[in-house]
Amino acid sequence: MRITAHTLRRFAAHLSAQEKSPATVEKYRREAARFSGWLAGRAVSRALAAVYKTELAAVRSPAGVNGAVAGLNALFAFLGLEECRLRALRVQRRSFRDESRELSRREYGRLLAAARARPDRRLLLVLETICATGIRVGELRFFTAEALRAGRVEVSSKGRSRTVLLPRLLQRLLLQYARRRGISGGPVFVTRGGRPLDRSNLWREMKSLCAAAGVAETKVFPHSLRHLFARTYYALEKDLARLADILGHASVDTTRIYTMESGQTHRRQLERLRLVL
């Protein structure tokens, strides 16, 4: 069996029919397309899939390899090629997070200041909405004028539904924004063409703030705001199970990744042990 452009389109449609998030559909389609390009017309086989995984491990991080494996295994399941399924790399769970890719509260404040200096308030409010509620960027479309008036947003993502409550100040600011824009119904955050704002739109806008805010581009992603929400909430409440519910995680193991302490904090804890005499 060979992977063609038609195969990739059918694969993406299949993932959408399974109610995978748009981000997951695009990620898996992209990994399948890369594998197809690497095959260069050869038929899919278990041996070639294993070679491809080995080559990925030489140029990608373990997490990157496992992301590709997840996408390829979904492709193999779709094609009925279960014998080609690959095993994910076993990765020891880290006890601390990489600060070079994590947005700090102070850096978040600088991003807001840079966004506030712009005449259009949309980007500012999007940043505050994600960071104040912990939503995924793909869930912005559920923030409708009707939901704002109710003060609660019903979100459906990854086959699960949850209710997102709006802090009162955020609710007031978003209602004011909607009134100024003449939005009385439907999604509040939309493009100039009237389509709901998506990950690619927001990613570009966020990157455009980095220079003015003095924040490294490696730290500025929509998901960085979700991580900041999780760390801030956990620092106050220390309730991992409730945080998992708020974020819409199926497992607290995923939530635990979001709340890991920094390497600097971990080092201070080790030094307090005083075991070097």
C-alpha positions as a Markdown table, in Angstrom:
| # | Residue | x | y | z |
|---|---|---|---|---|
| 1 | Met | 0.0 | 0.0 | 0.0 |
| 2 | Arg | 1.3 | 3.4 | -1.0 |
| 3 | Ile | 0.4 | 6.8 | 0.6 |
| 4 | Thr | -0.9 | 9.3 | -1.9 |
| 5 | Ala | -2.3 | 12.8 | -1.6 |
| 6 | His | -5.8 | 11.3 | -1.8 |
| 7 | Thr | -4.9 | 9.0 | 1.1 |
| 8 | Leu | -3.8 | 12.0 | 3.2 |
| 9 | Arg | -7.1 | 13.8 | 2.5 |
| 10 | Arg | -9.1 | 10.8 | 3.5 |
| 11 | Phe | -7.0 | 10.4 | 6.6 |
| 12 | Ala | -7.7 | 14.0 | 7.7 |
| 13 | Ala | -11.4 | 13.5 | 7.0 |
| 14 | His | -11.4 | 10.4 | 9.1 |
| 15 | Leu | -9.7 | 12.1 | 12.0 |
| 16 | Ser | -12.3 | 14.9 | 11.8 |
| 17 | Ala | -15.1 | 12.4 | 11.8 |
| 18 | Gln | -13.6 | 10.9 | 15.0 |
| 19 | Glu | -14.0 | 14.4 | 16.5 |
| 20 | Lys | -10.3 | 14.9 | 16.9 |
| 21 | Ser | -9.4 | 18.6 | 17.5 |
| 22 | Pro | -8.4 | 20.7 | 14.5 |
| 23 | Ala | -4.9 | 20.9 | 15.9 |
| 24 | Thr | -4.6 | 17.2 | 16.3 |
| 25 | Val | -6.0 | 16.6 | 12.8 |
| 26 | Glu | -3.4 | 18.9 | 11.3 |
| 27 | Lys | -0.5 | 17.5 | 13.3 |
| 28 | Tyr | -1.3 | 13.9 | 12.4 |
| 29 | Arg | -1.8 | 14.8 | 8.7 |
| 30 | Arg | 1.5 | 16.6 | 8.7 |
| 31 | Glu | 3.3 | 13.7 | 10.2 |
| 32 | Ala | 1.7 | 11.3 | 7.7 |
| 33 | Ala | 2.7 | 13.6 | 4.8 |
| 34 | Arg | 6.3 | 13.7 | 6.1 |
| 35 | Phe | 6.4 | 9.9 | 6.2 |
| 36 | Ser | 4.9 | 9.7 | 2.7 |
| 37 | Gly | 7.6 | 12.1 | 1.4 |
| 38 | Trp | 10.3 | 10.0 | 3.1 |
| 39 | Leu | 8.9 | 6.8 | 1.5 |
| 40 | Ala | 9.3 | 8.4 | -1.9 |
| 41 | Gly | 6.7 | 6.1 | -3.5 |
| 42 | Arg | 7.7 | 3.0 | -1.7 |
| 43 | Ala | 5.0 | 0.8 | -0.2 |
| 44 | Val | 4.4 | 1.0 | 3.5 |
| 45 | Ser | 6.0 | -1.8 | 5.5 |
| 46 | Arg | 6.8 | -2.5 | 9.2 |
| 47 | Ala | 10.5 | -2.5 | 8.4 |
| 48 | Leu | 10.4 | 0.9 | 6.7 |
| 49 | Ala | 8.3 | 2.4 | 9.5 |
| 50 | Ala | 10.9 | 1.2 | 12.0 |
| 51 | Val | 13.8 | 2.7 | 9.9 |
| 52 | Tyr | 11.9 | 6.0 | 9.7 |
| 53 | Lys | 11.4 | 6.1 | 13.5 |
| 54 | Thr | 15.2 | 5.4 | 14.0 |
| 55 | Glu | 16.0 | 8.3 | 11.7 |
| 56 | Leu | 13.6 | 10.6 | 13.5 |
| 57 | Ala | 15.3 | 9.7 | 16.8 |
| 58 | Ala | 18.6 | 11.1 | 15.5 |
| 59 | Val | 17.1 | 14.5 | 14.7 |
| 60 | Arg | 14.2 | 15.0 | 17.1 |
| 61 | Ser | 13.7 | 15.1 | 20.8 |
| 62 | Pro | 12.0 | 12.0 | 22.4 |
| 63 | Ala | 8.8 | 14.0 | 22.7 |
| 64 | Gly | 9.0 | 14.9 | 19.1 |
| 65 | Val | 9.5 | 11.3 | 18.0 |
| 66 | Asn | 6.6 | 10.1 | 20.2 |
| 67 | Gly | 4.4 | 12.8 | 18.6 |
| 68 | Ala | 5.3 | 11.5 | 15.2 |
| 69 | Val | 4.7 | 7.9 | 16.3 |
| 70 | Ala | 1.2 | 8.8 | 17.6 |
| 71 | Gly | 0.3 | 10.3 | 14.2 |
| 72 | Leu | 1.7 | 7.4 | 12.2 |
| 73 | Asn | -0.1 | 4.8 | 14.4 |
| 74 | Ala | -3.3 | 6.6 | 13.8 |
| 75 | Leu | -2.5 | 6.5 | 10.0 |
| 76 | Phe | -1.7 | 2.8 | 10.2 |
| 77 | Ala | -5.0 | 2.1 | 12.1 |
| 78 | Phe | -6.9 | 4.0 | 9.4 |
| 79 | Leu | -5.2 | 2.0 | 6.6 |
| 80 | Gly | -5.7 | -1.3 | 8.4 |
| 81 | Leu | -2.0 | -1.8 | 8.7 |
| 82 | Glu | -1.9 | -2.7 | 12.4 |
| 83 | Glu | 1.2 | -4.7 | 11.9 |
| 84 | Cys | 3.1 | -1.5 | 11.2 |
| 85 | Arg | 2.3 | 0.1 | 14.5 |
| 86 | Leu | 5.3 | 1.6 | 16.3 |
| 87 | Arg | 6.2 | 1.7 | 20.0 |
| 88 | Ala | 6.7 | 5.1 | 21.6 |
| 89 | Leu | 10.1 | 5.8 | 23.1 |
| 90 | Arg | 10.2 | 5.3 | 26.8 |
| 91 | Val | 10.9 | 8.7 | 28.4 |
| 92 | Gln | 11.7 | 9.1 | 32.1 |
| 93 | Arg | 9.3 | 11.7 | 33.5 |
| 94 | Arg | 11.2 | 14.9 | 34.3 |
| 95 | Ser | 11.0 | 16.2 | 37.9 |
| 96 | Phe | 11.3 | 19.9 | 36.8 |
| 97 | Arg | 10.3 | 22.0 | 33.8 |
| 98 | Asp | 12.5 | 23.7 | 31.2 |
| 99 | Glu | 12.3 | 27.4 | 32.0 |
| 100 | Ser | 13.7 | 28.4 | 28.6 |
| 101 | Arg | 10.4 | 27.5 | 27.1 |
| 102 | Glu | 8.0 | 28.5 | 29.9 |
| 103 | Leu | 6.4 | 32.0 | 30.1 |
| 104 | Ser | 6.8 | 33.7 | 33.4 |
| 105 | Arg | 4.1 | 35.9 | 35.0 |
| 106 | Arg | 6.4 | 38.9 | 34.6 |
| 107 | Glu | 6.9 | 38.2 | 30.9 |
| 108 | Tyr | 3.1 | 37.7 | 30.5 |
| 109 | Gly | 2.7 | 41.2 | 32.0 |
| 110 | Arg | 5.1 | 42.6 | 29.4 |
| 111 | Leu | 3.2 | 40.9 | 26.6 |
| 112 | Leu | -0.1 | 42.4 | 27.9 |
| 113 | Ala | 1.5 | 45.9 | 28.0 |
| 114 | Ala | 2.7 | 45.5 | 24.4 |
| 115 | Ala | -0.8 | 44.4 | 23.3 |
| 116 | Arg | -2.4 | 47.2 | 25.3 |
| 117 | Ala | -0.4 | 49.7 | 23.3 |
| 118 | Arg | -2.2 | 48.7 | 20.1 |
| 119 | Pro | -5.4 | 50.4 | 19.0 |
| 120 | Asp | -7.2 | 47.0 | 18.5 |
| 121 | Arg | -8.0 | 45.4 | 21.8 |
| 122 | Arg | -8.7 | 42.0 | 20.4 |
| 123 | Leu | -5.3 | 40.5 | 20.9 |
| 124 | Leu | -5.1 | 41.8 | 24.5 |
| 125 | Leu | -8.4 | 40.3 | 25.4 |
| 126 | Val | -7.6 | 36.9 | 23.7 |
| 127 | Leu | -4.4 | 36.7 | 25.8 |
| 128 | Glu | -6.2 | 37.5 | 29.0 |
| 129 | Thr | -9.1 | 35.1 | 28.1 |
| 130 | Ile | -6.8 | 32.1 | 27.6 |
| 131 | Cys | -4.6 | 32.9 | 30.6 |
| 132 | Ala | -7.5 | 33.7 | 33.0 |
| 133 | Thr | -9.5 | 30.5 | 32.1 |
| 134 | Gly | -6.8 | 28.0 | 31.0 |
| 135 | Ile | -8.7 | 27.1 | 27.8 |
| 136 | Arg | -7.1 | 25.7 | 24.7 |
| 137 | Val | -6.7 | 28.1 | 21.8 |
| 138 | Gly | -9.1 | 26.0 | 19.7 |
| 139 | Glu | -11.8 | 26.5 | 22.4 |
| 140 | Leu | -12.0 | 30.3 | 21.8 |
| 141 | Arg | -14.8 | 29.6 | 19.3 |
| 142 | Phe | -17.1 | 28.7 | 22.1 |
| 143 | Phe | -16.8 | 32.2 | 23.6 |
| 144 | Thr | -19.9 | 33.6 | 22.1 |
| 145 | Ala | -21.9 | 36.7 | 22.9 |
| 146 | Glu | -24.6 | 34.4 | 24.4 |
| 147 | Ala | -22.0 | 32.7 | 26.6 |
| 148 | Leu | -20.6 | 36.0 | 27.8 |
| 149 | Arg | -24.0 | 37.2 | 29.0 |
| 150 | Ala | -24.4 | 33.9 | 30.9 |
| 151 | Gly | -21.0 | 34.2 | 32.4 |
| 152 | Arg | -20.2 | 30.6 | 31.6 |
| 153 | Val | -18.9 | 28.9 | 28.4 |
| 154 | Glu | -19.9 | 25.3 | 27.5 |
| 155 | Val | -16.8 | 23.8 | 25.8 |
| 156 | Ser | -16.7 | 20.6 | 23.8 |
| 157 | Ser | -13.2 | 19.3 | 23.0 |
| 158 | Lys | -11.5 | 16.0 | 22.4 |
| 159 | Gly | -14.8 | 14.1 | 23.0 |
| 160 | Arg | -15.4 | 15.7 | 26.4 |
| 161 | Ser | -17.5 | 18.6 | 27.5 |
| 162 | Arg | -17.0 | 21.0 | 30.4 |
| 163 | Thr | -18.2 | 24.3 | 31.7 |
| 164 | Val | -15.7 | 27.2 | 31.9 |
| 165 | Leu | -16.7 | 29.9 | 34.3 |
| 166 | Leu | -15.7 | 33.5 | 33.5 |
| 167 | Pro | -14.1 | 35.7 | 36.1 |
| 168 | Arg | -16.3 | 38.8 | 36.6 |
| 169 | Leu | -13.7 | 41.3 | 35.4 |
| 170 | Leu | -13.0 | 39.3 | 32.3 |
| 171 | Gln | -16.7 | 38.9 | 31.6 |
| 172 | Arg | -17.2 | 42.7 | 31.8 |
| 173 | Leu | -14.3 | 43.4 | 29.5 |
| 174 | Leu | -15.4 | 40.9 | 26.9 |
| 175 | Leu | -19.0 | 42.2 | 27.0 |
| 176 | Gln | -17.7 | 45.8 | 26.5 |
| 177 | Tyr | -15.6 | 44.6 | 23.6 |
| 178 | Ala | -18.6 | 42.7 | 22.0 |
| 179 | Arg | -20.8 | 45.8 | 22.3 |
| 180 | Arg | -18.1 | 48.0 | 20.7 |
| 181 | Arg | -17.8 | 45.6 | 17.8 |
| 182 | Gly | -21.6 | 45.3 | 17.4 |
| 183 | Ile | -21.4 | 41.5 | 18.2 |
| 184 | Ser | -24.8 | 40.4 | 19.6 |
| 185 | Gly | -24.5 | 36.7 | 18.8 |
| 186 | Gly | -22.0 | 34.0 | 17.8 |
| 187 | Pro | -18.2 | 33.9 | 18.4 |
| 188 | Val | -16.7 | 37.1 | 19.8 |
| 189 | Phe | -13.1 | 36.5 | 18.5 |
| 190 | Val | -13.2 | 36.5 | 14.8 |
| 191 | Thr | -11.0 | 37.5 | 11.9 |
| 192 | Arg | -11.7 | 40.4 | 9.5 |
| 193 | Gly | -13.5 | 37.9 | 7.3 |
| 194 | Gly | -15.8 | 37.0 | 10.2 |
| 195 | Arg | -14.3 | 33.5 | 10.8 |
| 196 | Pro | -13.5 | 32.3 | 14.3 |
| 197 | Leu | -9.9 | 33.1 | 15.2 |
| 198 | Asp | -7.7 | 30.0 | 15.0 |
| 199 | Arg | -4.3 | 28.9 | 16.2 |
| 200 | Ser | -2.4 | 30.1 | 13.1 |
| 201 | Asn | -3.9 | 33.6 | 13.3 |
| 202 | Leu | -3.2 | 34.0 | 17.0 |
| 203 | Trp | 0.3 | 32.5 | 16.7 |
| 204 | Arg | 1.4 | 35.1 | 14.3 |
| 205 | Glu | -0.1 | 37.9 | 16.3 |
| 206 | Met | 1.5 | 36.8 | 19.5 |
| 207 | Lys | 4.9 | 36.5 | 17.9 |
| 208 | Ser | 4.6 | 40.1 | 16.7 |
| 209 | Leu | 4.5 | 41.2 | 20.3 |
| 210 | Cys | 7.8 | 39.6 | 21.3 |
| 211 | Ala | 10.2 | 42.4 | 20.3 |
| 212 | Ala | 8.2 | 45.2 | 22.0 |
| 213 | Ala | 7.7 | 43.1 | 25.1 |
| 214 | Gly | 11.3 | 41.9 | 25.3 |
| 215 | Val | 10.2 | 38.2 | 25.5 |
| 216 | Ala | 11.9 | 35.4 | 23.7 |
| 217 | Glu | 9.9 | 34.0 | 20.8 |
| 218 | Thr | 10.6 | 30.4 | 22.1 |
| 219 | Lys | 8.3 | 31.2 | 25.1 |
| 220 | Val | 5.4 | 32.8 | 23.2 |
| 221 | Phe | 2.7 | 30.3 | 22.1 |
| 222 | Pro | -1.0 | 30.1 | 22.9 |
| 223 | His | -0.3 | 27.0 | 24.9 |
| 224 | Ser | 2.2 | 28.9 | 27.1 |
| 225 | Leu | -0.7 | 30.9 | 28.5 |
| 226 | Arg | -2.5 | 27.7 | 29.4 |
| 227 | His | 0.6 | 26.4 | 31.2 |
| 228 | Leu | 0.9 | 29.7 | 33.1 |
| 229 | Phe | -2.8 | 29.4 | 34.2 |
| 230 | Ala | -2.1 | 25.9 | 35.4 |
| 231 | Arg | 1.0 | 26.8 | 37.4 |
| 232 | Thr | -0.7 | 29.8 | 39.0 |
| 233 | Tyr | -3.8 | 27.9 | 39.9 |
| 234 | Tyr | -1.8 | 25.0 | 41.4 |
| 235 | Ala | 0.4 | 27.3 | 43.4 |
| 236 | Leu | -2.7 | 28.8 | 45.1 |
| 237 | Glu | -4.9 | 25.7 | 45.5 |
| 238 | Lys | -2.6 | 22.6 | 45.4 |
| 239 | Asp | -5.6 | 20.6 | 44.0 |
| 240 | Leu | -4.3 | 18.6 | 41.0 |
| 241 | Ala | -7.5 | 16.7 | 40.4 |
| 242 | Arg | -9.7 | 19.8 | 40.3 |
| 243 | Leu | -7.1 | 21.5 | 38.0 |
| 244 | Ala | -7.3 | 18.5 | 35.6 |
| 245 | Asp | -11.1 | 19.0 | 35.5 |
| 246 | Ile | -10.8 | 22.7 | 34.8 |
| 247 | Leu | -8.2 | 22.1 | 32.0 |
| 248 | Gly | -10.3 | 19.3 | 30.5 |
| 249 | His | -7.5 | 16.6 | 30.9 |
| 250 | Ala | -8.5 | 13.0 | 31.0 |
| 251 | Ser | -5.6 | 12.1 | 33.3 |
| 252 | Val | -3.9 | 14.0 | 36.1 |
| 253 | Asp | -0.6 | 12.7 | 34.7 |
| 254 | Thr | -1.0 | 15.2 | 31.9 |
| 255 | Thr | -1.9 | 18.0 | 34.4 |
| 256 | Arg | 1.2 | 17.1 | 36.5 |
| 257 | Ile | 3.4 | 18.0 | 33.6 |
| 258 | Tyr | 1.8 | 21.5 | 33.5 |
| 259 | Thr | 2.5 | 22.1 | 37.2 |
| 260 | Met | 6.2 | 21.0 | 37.5 |
| 261 | Glu | 8.4 | 23.3 | 39.3 |
| 262 | Ser | 11.3 | 25.1 | 37.6 |
| 263 | Gly | 14.8 | 23.8 | 37.5 |
| 264 | Gln | 15.9 | 26.7 | 39.8 |
| 265 | Thr | 13.3 | 25.7 | 42.4 |
| 266 | His | 14.3 | 22.1 | 42.2 |
| 267 | Arg | 18.0 | 23.0 | 42.7 |
| 268 | Arg | 17.1 | 25.0 | 45.8 |
| 269 | Gln | 15.3 | 22.0 | 47.2 |
| 270 | Leu | 18.2 | 19.8 | 46.6 |
| 271 | Glu | 20.6 | 22.3 | 48.3 |
| 272 | Arg | 18.3 | 22.4 | 51.4 |
| 273 | Leu | 19.0 | 18.7 | 51.9 |
| 274 | Arg | 22.6 | 19.6 | 52.9 |
| 275 | Leu | 23.9 | 16.1 | 52.0 |
| 276 | Val | 27.2 | 17.4 | 50.6 |
| 277 | Leu | 29.3 | 17.6 | 53.7 |
